[in-house]
Amino acid sequence: MSTPMKIALIIGSLRKASINRKFAAYIASQMPKNVMVEEVHIADLPLYNQDYDDTTIDSYEHVRQQLKAADAVLIVTPEHNRTMPAALKNVIDIASRPYKDSVWRDKKVAVMTASPSNYGGINSGLDVHKSMQMLSAKMMIHPEVYLSRATESLNDDGSVTERTQQYLQKFVNDLVAFVGSNDA
């Protein structure tokens, strides 16, 4: 039997009907039985402020503990104004503090973006990679998933199209291999 794995899932969109939420749910549903995916809820987190570093904020601590307990983090996000959404940047900052106690150091992280635009949220994905690199996270480099015209990858009922399912299954397989590897 394979070793159990835990993946923390951060969805960069706060919208309940987000297309990124639909893709994240599909990806989670395709994980092998030995992989548990747990969403890290970011909507109600107070904005990061360095003045809070010497204070215990329960919601910050809960998120930090979820991320610490995970073998890897999967970020599924849209693009807002050619960068990552503010709520996503906020949780990245929260988990990077207090100084020298960053959750991100050596944490395996994978990013997928989806956007109705032709660019697929690539700027958001690249900005997440840039932040994670600075924080010494171990990034999954291949495959990169920047799903353009993402609304075309959903059926009328909101389910993922068969063509996109095949594409995302490769991502799932590579993500599980990445999380299970010792040399990432």
Buried (B, 14 or more C-beta within 10 A) or exposed (E): EEEEBBBBBBBBBBEEEBBBBBBBBBBBEBBEEEBBBEBBBBEEBEEBEEEBEEEEBEEBEEBBEBBEEBBBBBBBBBBBEEBBBEBBBBBBBBBBBEEEEBBBEEBBBBBBBBBBBEBBBBBBBBBBBEBBEEBEBBBBEEEBBBBBEBEEBBEEEEEBEEEBBEBBEEBBEBBBEBBBEEEB
